[in-house]
Amino acid sequence: MQDIFKFYDDLGPAKILHVYEPQIHLKGVLVVDNVAAGPSVGGIRMAPDVSTEECFRLARAMTLKNAAAGLAHGGGKAVIYADPKMPSEQKEVLIRGFANALRDIEEYILAPDMGTDEKCMAWIKDEIGRVVGLPRELGGIPLDEIGATGWGIRHAVDVALADCDFELAGARLVVQGFGAVGRNAAHFLVDQGAILVGTCDSLGSIYNPNGLDVEHLMEIKDAGASVTTYADGQAGERDAVIDMACDIWIPAARPDVIHAGNVDRLQTRLVVEGANIPITHEAEQMLHQRGVLCLPDFIANAGGVICAAMEYKGATKTAAFGAIEERLRRNTRQVLDEVKSRRILPREAALDLALKRVKRAMSFKRWAIF
């Protein structure tokens, strides 16, 4: 039996809940990490190869992200072991069943993540009501449709470039993962003058040193095809994006895609982590030693959760985008100023920022069992 207590430390997690319903082939995990600042917000990730450990690591990342963003929310995450591309009817059964299993866990607010979307959140609202990332028809701010996380990445990049020796106009961009986060980050950055030269999805990669048409790639993905079908480019294996020379490299897919075994293949000057925990700590250290600036995930990709928190309070898209811009720019600048003044890794500076806020919130709480 897996020793789940190895995940516990001074911050949490408060709860680890395993859900199993064989009649509908539902197997999932919820981790509520830390709720000192308020109820946890975190997405439901659906993939066949998720794990309790991944769920915990993602929940902790949400605790740090929400704290760094100054939100009155703690961190949590949920995973469902399933293929997100299953027929919609089967997916609906799993999502509704999982929502009902979490009905009484009031310290967790459900949200979309990789493999789930606004439609899934609508099913959850119909079941238990405690959810964000809803379709606009249900009063929500659809995070993926409007590109909330990508909007935040665009501003984090803009601030980080002040510490780099190149400008955004004409900068070569590679996005690893052309899903909801990656495509919107590419869209916003290209709109500011960057040139997307490479990207990938689960089926392969596409590369053109002269630039790829982001809007056309979006049309291809919306039609259900792979980016590899893009005509004016060199198609390759999915991991070929690691070798594509660029100025800005954005991982926007799964955890641990860059590690000690492949980090030397990266040919870039700035890494901005659009996904959660996409690069191991060892690999980040190696990038730092090479002089590559690596902006941590819970600083750079907080746009989505900021938007979700504001939706939960009834804010508009305009207000949410304004808050994302203000908080991402402020936090990115604060972290990078600490990096320069203390000569530390960006992740160390980011952790210091987030942990101070989490522990301050914890100091106001009495010991409690939820």
KAKA-V493213 format. One record per residue. N is the residue number from 1. SS is DSSP state (alpha for helix, beta for strand, coil for the rest). PHI is phi in radians with two decimals (* if undefined). OMEGA is omega in whole degrees, -180 to 180 (none if undefined). Layout:
BEGIN
{{N	SS	PHI	OMEGA} {N	SS	PHI	OMEGA}}
END
This chain:
BEGIN
{{1	coil	*	-178} {2	coil	-1.15	180} {3	coil	-1.44	-177} {4	alpha	-1.25	-178} {5	alpha	-1.23	176} {6	alpha	-1.18	-179} {7	alpha	-1.43	-170} {8	coil	-1.47	174} {9	coil	-2.63	-175} {10	coil	-1.16	-179} {11	coil	-1.60	-176} {12	coil	2.81	6} {13	coil	-1.42	178} {14	coil	-1.28	-178} {15	beta	-2.61	165} {16	beta	-2.21	-177} {17	beta	-2.06	176} {18	beta	-1.74	-179} {19	beta	-2.01	179} {20	beta	-2.49	177} {21	beta	-2.36	-173} {22	alpha	-1.10	-177} {23	alpha	-1.13	178} {24	alpha	-1.99	179} {25	coil	1.03	-180} {26	beta	-1.75	174} {27	beta	-2.41	-177} {28	beta	-2.65	-179} {29	beta	-2.43	170} {30	beta	-2.10	172} {31	beta	-2.12	170} {32	beta	-1.71	-171} {33	beta	-1.46	-175} {34	beta	-2.50	-177} {35	coil	-2.15	-179} {36	coil	-1.09	-177} {37	coil	-1.47	-177} {38	coil	2.65	-179} {39	coil	-1.02	-176} {40	beta	-1.31	173} {41	beta	-2.12	178} {42	beta	-2.99	-174} {43	beta	-1.39	172} {44	beta	-1.75	180} {45	beta	-1.72	177} {46	beta	-2.08	178} {47	beta	-2.85	-178} {48	coil	-1.27	-174} {49	coil	-2.02	176} {50	coil	-1.28	-178} {51	coil	-2.69	176} {52	alpha	-1.06	-180} {53	alpha	-1.11	178} {54	alpha	-1.08	-180} {55	alpha	-1.08	178} {56	alpha	-1.10	-178} {57	alpha	-1.09	178} {58	alpha	-1.21	178} {59	alpha	-1.11	177} {60	alpha	-1.11	177} {61	alpha	-1.05	178} {62	alpha	-1.22	175} {63	alpha	-1.02	-179} {64	alpha	-1.18	-179} {65	alpha	-1.11	-179} {66	alpha	-1.14	178} {67	alpha	-1.17	180} {68	alpha	-1.08	-180} {69	coil	-1.38	179} {70	coil	1.29	-179} {71	coil	-1.59	177} {72	coil	-1.51	-178} {73	coil	-2.51	172} {74	beta	-1.60	-176} {75	beta	-1.96	175} {76	beta	-2.71	178} {77	beta	-2.74	176} {78	beta	-2.33	177} {79	beta	-2.31	174} {80	beta	-2.15	179} {81	beta	-1.39	-179} {82	coil	-2.98	177} {83	coil	-1.43	-177} {84	coil	-1.15	-179} {85	coil	-1.61	177} {86	coil	-1.10	177} {87	coil	-0.94	-175} {88	alpha	-0.98	-179} {89	alpha	-1.10	178} {90	alpha	-1.21	-179} {91	alpha	-1.10	180} {92	alpha	-1.06	178} {93	alpha	-1.06	-180} {94	alpha	-1.13	-178} {95	alpha	-1.13	180} {96	alpha	-1.13	178} {97	alpha	-1.12	179} {98	alpha	-1.14	179} {99	alpha	-1.03	-180} {100	alpha	-1.14	177} {101	alpha	-1.14	-179} {102	coil	-1.77	-175} {103	coil	-0.91	-174} {104	coil	-1.60	179} {105	coil	-1.55	-171} {106	coil	-1.23	179} {107	coil	-1.50	176} {108	beta	-2.20	176} {109	beta	-1.79	-174} {110	beta	-1.36	-177} {111	beta	-2.66	179} {112	beta	-1.36	176} {113	coil	-2.68	-179} {114	coil	-0.98	179} {115	coil	1.62	175} {116	coil	-2.26	-175} {117	coil	-2.56	-177} {118	alpha	-1.06	178} {119	alpha	-1.10	177} {120	alpha	-1.09	-180} {121	alpha	-1.18	176} {122	alpha	-1.13	176} {123	alpha	-1.09	-180} {124	alpha	-1.15	178} {125	alpha	-1.02	180} {126	alpha	-1.11	-178} {127	alpha	-1.51	-172} {128	coil	-2.25	174} {129	coil	1.43	-172} {130	coil	-1.64	-171} {131	beta	-2.77	173} {132	coil	-2.25	-177} {133	coil	1.40	-176} {134	coil	-1.40	171} {135	coil	-1.08	-178} {136	alpha	-1.11	179} {137	alpha	-1.13	178} {138	alpha	-1.83	177} {139	coil	1.52	-177} {140	coil	-1.65	171} {141	coil	-1.98	-175} {142	coil	-1.12	-170} {143	alpha	-1.02	-176} {144	alpha	-1.28	-178} {145	alpha	-1.10	-178} {146	alpha	-1.51	176} {147	coil	1.36	-176} {148	alpha	-1.05	-180} {149	alpha	-1.17	178} {150	alpha	-1.09	177} {151	alpha	-1.10	177} {152	alpha	-1.16	178} {153	alpha	-1.05	180} {154	alpha	-1.00	-179} {155	alpha	-1.36	176} {156	alpha	-1.09	177} {157	alpha	-1.08	-178} {158	alpha	-1.02	179} {159	alpha	-1.23	-178} {160	alpha	-1.11	-178} {161	alpha	-1.12	176} {162	alpha	-1.12	179} {163	alpha	-1.78	179} {164	coil	-1.98	-177} {165	coil	-1.83	175} {166	coil	-2.62	-179} {167	coil	-1.90	-179} {168	coil	-1.21	180} {169	coil	-1.07	-180} {170	coil	1.50	-180} {171	coil	-1.18	178} {172	beta	-1.43	-174} {173	beta	-2.08	171} {174	beta	-2.16	180} {175	beta	-2.05	180} {176	beta	-1.56	-177} {177	coil	1.86	-178} {178	coil	-1.75	175} {179	coil	-1.64	-174} {180	alpha	-1.02	-179} {181	alpha	-1.29	-175} {182	alpha	-1.09	-177} {183	alpha	-1.15	-179} {184	alpha	-1.29	175} {185	alpha	-1.07	178} {186	alpha	-1.07	-179} {187	alpha	-1.02	-177} {188	alpha	-1.18	-178} {189	alpha	-1.29	176} {190	alpha	-1.12	178} {191	alpha	-1.08	179} {192	coil	-1.68	174} {193	coil	1.99	177} {194	coil	-1.22	179} {195	beta	-2.10	178} {196	beta	-1.31	-179} {197	beta	-1.85	-179} {198	beta	-2.80	176} {199	beta	-2.80	-179} {200	beta	-2.74	168} {201	beta	-2.37	-174} {202	coil	-1.17	-176} {203	coil	-1.75	180} {204	beta	2.73	-176} {205	beta	-2.18	175} {206	beta	-2.44	-175} {207	beta	-2.48	171} {208	coil	-2.60	-177} {209	coil	-1.09	179} {210	coil	-1.59	176} {211	coil	2.03	176} {212	coil	-1.92	179} {213	coil	-1.46	-176} {214	alpha	-1.09	-179} {215	alpha	-1.10	179} {216	alpha	-1.19	176} {217	alpha	-1.08	177} {218	alpha	-1.10	178} {219	alpha	-1.09	179} {220	alpha	-1.09	-179} {221	alpha	-1.18	179} {222	alpha	-1.13	178} {223	coil	-1.45	178} {224	coil	1.54	-179} {225	coil	-1.72	179} {226	coil	-1.56	176} {227	alpha	-1.07	-180} {228	alpha	-1.15	179} {229	alpha	-1.47	176} {230	coil	-1.04	-169} {231	coil	-1.28	-172} {232	coil	-1.66	-180} {233	coil	-3.03	180} {234	beta	-1.71	179} {235	beta	-1.41	180} {236	beta	-2.73	177} {237	coil	-1.20	-177} {238	alpha	-0.98	-176} {239	alpha	-1.35	177} {240	alpha	-1.11	179} {241	alpha	-1.10	-180} {242	alpha	-1.15	-176} {243	alpha	-1.63	-175} {244	coil	-1.36	180} {245	coil	-1.15	-178} {246	coil	-2.80	175} {247	coil	-1.70	-179} {248	beta	-2.22	180} {249	beta	-2.12	-176} {250	beta	-2.07	172} {251	beta	-1.36	-175} {252	coil	-2.40	-178} {253	coil	-2.35	-171} {254	coil	-1.63	177} {255	coil	-1.18	169} {256	coil	1.00	179} {257	coil	-1.28	175} {258	beta	-2.01	-177} {259	coil	-2.53	-176} {260	coil	-1.04	-177} {261	coil	-1.37	-179} {262	coil	-2.32	-175} {263	alpha	-1.09	179} {264	alpha	-1.17	179} {265	alpha	-1.36	-179} {266	coil	-1.15	178} {267	coil	-2.13	-175} {268	coil	-2.58	180} {269	coil	-2.00	-180} {270	beta	-2.49	175} {271	beta	-2.02	178} {272	beta	-2.15	-170} {273	coil	-1.41	179} {274	coil	-1.42	176} {275	coil	-1.57	174} {276	coil	-1.50	-179} {277	coil	0.72	-178} {278	coil	-1.44	-176} {279	beta	-2.30	180} {280	coil	-1.21	-179} {281	alpha	-1.07	179} {282	alpha	-1.06	180} {283	alpha	-1.16	176} {284	alpha	-1.07	178} {285	alpha	-1.08	-180} {286	alpha	-1.17	176} {287	alpha	-1.12	180} {288	alpha	-1.06	179} {289	alpha	-1.14	177} {290	coil	-1.48	-179} {291	coil	1.48	178} {292	coil	-1.62	179} {293	beta	-1.30	-178} {294	beta	-2.18	-178} {295	beta	-1.51	-173} {296	coil	-1.11	-177} {297	alpha	-1.00	-172} {298	alpha	-1.30	168} {299	alpha	-1.65	-171} {300	alpha	-1.30	-172} {301	coil	-1.90	-177} {302	coil	-1.36	-177} {303	alpha	-1.02	-178} {304	alpha	-1.13	-177} {305	alpha	-1.30	174} {306	alpha	-1.10	178} {307	alpha	-1.10	-180} {308	alpha	-1.08	-180} {309	alpha	-1.10	180} {310	alpha	-1.27	175} {311	alpha	-1.04	-178} {312	alpha	-1.06	180} {313	coil	-1.72	175} {314	coil	1.52	-178} {315	coil	-1.31	177} {316	coil	-1.60	177} {317	alpha	-1.05	-179} {318	alpha	-1.06	179} {319	alpha	-1.14	-180} {320	alpha	-1.12	-180} {321	alpha	-1.13	177} {322	alpha	-1.13	179} {323	alpha	-1.19	178} {324	alpha	-1.06	-180} {325	alpha	-1.03	-177} {326	alpha	-1.12	-175} {327	alpha	-1.31	179} {328	alpha	-1.14	-180} {329	alpha	-1.17	-180} {330	alpha	-1.12	-176} {331	alpha	-1.19	178} {332	alpha	-1.08	-180} {333	alpha	-1.14	-180} {334	alpha	-1.10	180} {335	alpha	-1.13	-177} {336	alpha	-1.23	174} {337	alpha	-1.13	177} {338	alpha	-1.16	178} {339	alpha	-1.03	-178} {340	alpha	-1.26	-175} {341	alpha	-1.30	-176} {342	alpha	-1.85	-179} {343	coil	0.94	-180} {344	coil	-2.16	177} {345	coil	-1.17	175} {346	alpha	-0.97	180} {347	alpha	-1.15	178} {348	alpha	-1.09	179} {349	alpha	-1.13	180} {350	alpha	-1.16	178} {351	alpha	-1.10	178} {352	alpha	-1.02	-180} {353	alpha	-1.07	-176} {354	alpha	-1.22	-176} {355	alpha	-1.13	177} {356	alpha	-1.05	-179} {357	alpha	-1.27	178} {358	alpha	-1.12	-177} {359	alpha	-1.19	174} {360	alpha	-1.11	178} {361	alpha	-1.11	179} {362	alpha	-1.14	-178} {363	alpha	-1.18	-180} {364	coil	-1.59	-174} {365	coil	-1.73	169} {366	coil	-1.48	176} {367	coil	-1.06	-176} {368	coil	-2.68	170} {369	coil	-1.96	-178} {370	coil	-1.51	none}}
END
